[in-house]
Amino acid sequence: MIRDLRKKFILVAMLSTMLVLAAIMGVVNISNYREMLKCADEMTELLAQNDGKFPEGPLSVEADKKANTLSGDEESTDTPPEKLQEDKNNKSRFSAETPFETRYFMVTVNENGEITDYDLDRIAAVDEETAETYTQNIQTSNKTTGFQGIYRYRVIQTEEGQKYVFLDCRREISNFRAVLVTTIAVSVLGLAAVFVLVVIFSRMVFRPVEESIRKQKQFITDASHELKTPLTIIDANTEVLEMESGESQWTRSTRKQIQRLSGLVQQLVTLSRLDEEKGIEEKSEFCISDAVSDCVQPYEVLAQTREKNLTSDIEENLSYIGDERSIRQMVGILMDNAIKYSSENGNITLKFKKNGKKILLEVYNDAENLPTGKLDVLFERFYRLDSSRNSATGGSGIGLSVAKAIVQAHKGKITAENKNGKGLKITVIL
């Protein structure tokens, strides 16, 4: 149990760390990408406004005036403050070296969609044929801005037709990819480091829990053994009293409670044994079909005496590798539970068959006043639907817990459900 708990703790810690790293990495790279697009779009817009050429200086004279106005050098004009702020940002973004560092080209298209002019003076990697291909691709997509390979483009409507401005973003894309790869690598290394630390420190965190559970198991085992001796003595004393004074309702009641308490002690011992990390060590191959048939047979008579209808469908000659005694105990618990809690004159069915590579066991019984849906809570220790815990209506609430422990020790799965609101079906997959 501690091992499974540690695994869940490590899984949750790693998922949480991975989500945090993914969020940080996403914010960094998305911001970087948006900044790259913003810078490229501002550059293409600047080139489009100036007929494919950079203005003298970082900005035009008018933009310089607007930026100076924002700084308080001149009186305010009618230009909106947002535009003035944008012009000021452009002034700081594009330096005097920007025209010499930027590679771009332009294509002019008339109203009929025919190319009338190429401006390839500021780029060496593109010829007229390549420029024409890019332009045709954009005309097909009907977009005004976007990427064509490594080129960020913008389409401008003019009186003569359209102008296509292409900006070489090779360096920006390379920088973006470098940041992306770096953040991914750092995140992976960080995740690996966190995994190692979580594995190491989880042992320290769960050591007190492991010790507490170990003491609980030891207590159950010791208490069970200590209870066996007084129960044996009480049973012997009751037998002596019956020999001297004869059987009475008091001795019968005492024997009944001794049986009930002895069964509970034995179930606690079984749970304690199955809860060990090693689980079931002694496994052998046996005919599980015969084992199930042998377990069902006594309950057929019991069902008849209680006026209940028990039917079974058991596939023959199925073999299984496990602890035969535990499997028989598990089937007996399920049958006892079905007989005990089925409604008056109710139906009880058992199906046992091979399902692919697995073995399927289904035990169904009619029942009243059961909540619909999954009822896996029935496998919790000492849980009973009868909150009053009346011994006349049920056992101690530990039987199904033992059945679950046996199934889990055999690496199987057990579930309980009430689909139609009329009965309980317990399914075991081995």
N, C-alpha and C positions, 0 to 999 in steps of 0.2 A: 504493500500500500504506500509506503514511504517513497519507494522508487517511482511509482506512478505519480505521486504528488510532486516529487522533484521534477519529473518530466513536464508536468503541466506548468509548474512555476517557471521553468526555463523557457518553455514555449511562449508563455504570456510575456515574460520579460523581453524575449527576442522580438516578438511581434510588436510590442510597444516601442522598442528601440528602432526597429525597422521603419515603423510608421513615422516616428519623429524625424529620423534621418531622411526619409523620402520627402517629408513636408519641407524640411530645410533645403534639401537639394532642389526640389521643385521650385520653391520661391526664388532661390538664387539664380537658377538657370532661366526661369521664365522672365525674371526681371532683366537679366542680361540680354535675353533674346528681344524683349520689347524695347530695350534701350538701343539695341542694334538697329531694329526696324525704324525707330523714331529718328535716329540720326540719319539713316539712309533716306527716309522719306523727306526729311527737311532738306537734304542735299539735292534730291531730284526736283523738289519743288523750287528750290533756289535757282537751279539750272534752267528749269522750264520757264520761270518768270523772266530770265535774262537771256532768252533765245540761245540756250546751250552754252553760255559763257559765264564765267565768274565775274561779278562786278569788281571794280577797282577797290582794293582793300578787302577786308573781311566781309563788309556789307556795302550796300549802296549808300549814297549820301543821305537819302531820305531816311533810310533805316538808322543811320548813325544819329541823325537829328532826333528820331523817335526815342532811341536808346538814351541819348543825352537828356532829353526831356524827362524821361523816367527817373534819371539820376538827379534832376533838379537844376540842370544847367540852363534850361530855358523854360519859358512859361508853357503850361499845358496846352496841348492841341486837342482837336476833336477826335483823335485816334483813341479807340477803346484801350483801357489799361491792360486788358489781357493781351492785345496785339503788341503793345509796347513791351510788355514783359517777355513775350515770345521773341521779339526782335533783339532784346538785350541778351537773352539766352543764346540766340544764334551768334551774336557777336562774340560771346565767350567760347562757343562751341567751334566755330570756324576761324582758325588763325590765319595769319598771312601766308603760312606754308601750305594751307589746304589746297589751293589751286594746283600746286606742283606735286602734291601727293595723290591727288584724285585721278582715277582712270574712268572715263565714261565715253559714251558715243550717243549720237542722235540719228533718228530716221524720220523723214517727213513723208507723209502720205496724203494724197489729195482726196477729194470727196468721193471719187470712184474706187478708192481703196488701192490705188497704184502708188508705188514708191517713186517720189520725185527727187529726193535728195538724201545723201548720206553725209554725216559728219563724223569721220573716224580719225580725226587728227590727234585726239588725246588718248588713243589706245592702240596698241600694236598687236594684240592677241585676236582681234576680230577683223575679218574682211567683209566685203559687201555681201557675199553669199551667206555667211553666218548671220549677219545683221538682218538679211531678208528673211531667213528661216525663223529667227526669233520673233520678228514682227508678224509674220504669218501665224505663228502659234498664238500670239496675243490676240490677233484679230479673231481667231477661232474661239478663244475662251471668253471674249467680250468682257474682260476685266480691265479696270483702269489702273490698278497697281498690283504688284506681286513680284514673284521671282521667276526668272528664266535661267535655270542653272545657278550660276554664282552672281547673276546680275539682277539687281533690284530695278524695276522699271516703273515708269509713270506715263500715262497717256494724257496729253493736253489737247483740248479742242481749240482750233484756231479758225480764222475766217477761210483759209485755204483748204483746211482739212484737219489732220491730226499730226501731232508730234509725239514721237516715242523717245523718252529719255531712259538710257540704260546706264546704271552705275555699277562699277566693278566692286563687289563686296567680298572678294576673295580673302583679304586679310581679316575682315571682321568675322566672316564665317569660320575661318580657321581658329581665330581666338575664341569664338563661342564654343566650337567643338573641343578645344583644348580645356576650357573651363569645365565643360560637361564631363569629359573623360576624367579629369582630375577629381571632380566632386564625386563621381561614381566610385573611383578607386579608393578615395579617402573614406567614403561611406562603407564600402565593402570591408576595408581593413578595420575600420572602427567597429563594424558589426562583429567581425571575427574576434576582436579584442574583448568586446562586451560579452560575447559568448563564453570565452575562456574564463573571464572574471565571474560571470554568473554561475558557471559550473563549479568553480572553486568555492565561491562564497555560499552557494546553496547548500553545500555540505555542512558548513558552519551554522547556517540558519536553521536547517532541519534536524540538526543533531539533538537539541532538546526535545523536539517533537518525537523523534525516533525513540529516544530514551523513555519518554512518557508512554508511548504506545507499547514499548517492550515491557514496561512495568505493568501496564494494564493486562497484557496477555499473560504475564507471569502470575498476576493476581487471580485471573480467571482459572488458570490451570491449577494453581495451589488451592484455591477455594473449592474447586470441583472435587479434587482429591480428598480434601478435608471433609467434605459433605458426604462422601461415599461411606465412610466408617460409621457415623451416627445413623445414617439411613439403614445400613445393614443391621445395626444393633436394634433399632426401633422395629424393623421388620421381624427380626428373630424374637424380640419380646412379645410382639403382637401374636406371633405363631404360638408361643408358650401360653399366652393368655387364652387363646382359642382352645388349646388342648386341655387346659384346666377348667375353664368356665364355659366353653362352647362359643361358637361364632355368634356375633351380635351386630347390630347396626353400627356400633361404635368401632368394632374391629374392622368391619368392612370399609367404613369410611377412612380409617387409618391406613389400611392397605391401599386404598385408592389414591390417597394423597402421597403415599410413599412412591407409588408407581409414577405419579405425575411429576414429583420432584426428581426422581431418578432419571426420568426421560429428559427433563430440563438440564440436569447436570451433564448427561451424556451429550446433549446437543451443544452445550457450552464447550465441552472438551473437543468436540468435532470442529466447531468454529475456530477455536484457538489453534488447533493443529493445521487447519486449512489456511489460516491467516499468515502462517509463517512464509517468509520470502521464498523458501525452496518449494512450497506447494506440495504436490504429490510426486514423490520420488519413485515409488514402486509401481511401474506400469507393465501391463502384459496384454497380449492379444486374446480376446475372448469373443464369444458369440453374444453380441449385445441384444439380438432379437430374442434369444432364449431368456436372457436376464430380465428383459422387460415383461415377457410373457409370465415368467415365474412371479414377478412382483404384482402383476395385475390379477392373477388368479384368486388370491385370498379375498380381494376386494369385491369380486363378483358375488360371493356368498354374502358378504357384509351389505352390499347394495340391495340384495334381495330381501334381507331381513329388515332393512329400513324402507322398503317399498320404493326403491329408486331404480331407474333403468340405466344400466351400465353396458356400453358397447365399446369394442376395441377393434382396431384395424392395424395389425402389426405385420410389417413386411418381414419375411423369413430370411434366415441365413445371412444377416448383416454382421460383420465383424468390426471390432473396434479395439484400439490400443489405449488402455487407461486403467484405472483402479476399479475393478468390477464391484467390489463391496461398496464403494462410494456411489457408483452409478445406481446400484440397486437401492441404496438409501435415498438417493434423490428421487427416483421414480416412486418409491413408497411414500415419501413426503408429499409429492404432488397428488397422488391418488388419495391419500388420507385427507388432504386439504379439500379436494373435490367432493369427497363423500361427506365430509363434516359440514361444509358450507353450502352445499347445493340445496335448492329449495325443496319443499315437500313434494314427493312424487316427481321430482325433477329428473332431467336427462343428464347423463355423464358420458362423454366420449373421449376415447384416447386414440390418437393416430400416430403411428411410428413408421417412418419410411426414409428412403434415401433421397436426398435432394441435391443432385449434382455430385460434387465431391464431399458434401456434408450430410449429416444425419439430422433429421427433423423429428421432434417430438412435440405433439400438441395435446394438451389436456383441457377439455372444456366441461363446464358444469353450469347448469341453470342457476341463477342467483337473483335475489331481489334486493332492492335498495342499494344498488351499487352505482357509484358515479360513472358516467360514460367517459371514454377516452383512455389514455395511458394510465396504468395503475402500478407503475414500478415502485411506488412508495410502499407497496405490500412487502417488498423484500428488505425493508429496513428492520433492524433488530428491535424486537419487542413492540412492533407496530401492529395495531389491530383496528379494524374499522369500528368495532364495538368499543366505544370510548369508556364504557363502564367496566370493561375487562372482566365480564362475568365468565367464570370458568365453565358454566353450563353451556355456553354458546360457542366456545372455542378454546384453543390451547393458549400457550404462553406468548405467541406472536414471534417465535424465533425459528419455526420450522422452515418457512420460505427463505429466511436468511441463510440457513444451512444449505438449502438447495442451490441458492445463488452462489455460495462459496464453492460448492462442489463443481458447478458448471464453470465458474471462472478458473478454478484450479486446472480444469481440462481445456483451457483456452477457448471456451465456448461463450454463448450469449443466451441470456434468458430475459424474457419480457412478459408483461401482463397487460391485458387490455380488455375493455368492455365496449365492443363496437355498437351493438344494437340496443344496449341498455337492459338486456335480459339475461346476460350470462357472462362469466369470467373465462377468458381463454389465456392459458399460460403456454408460451412457445419457448422451446429449448432448441438451440442449434449447436451441434457438436461438430 
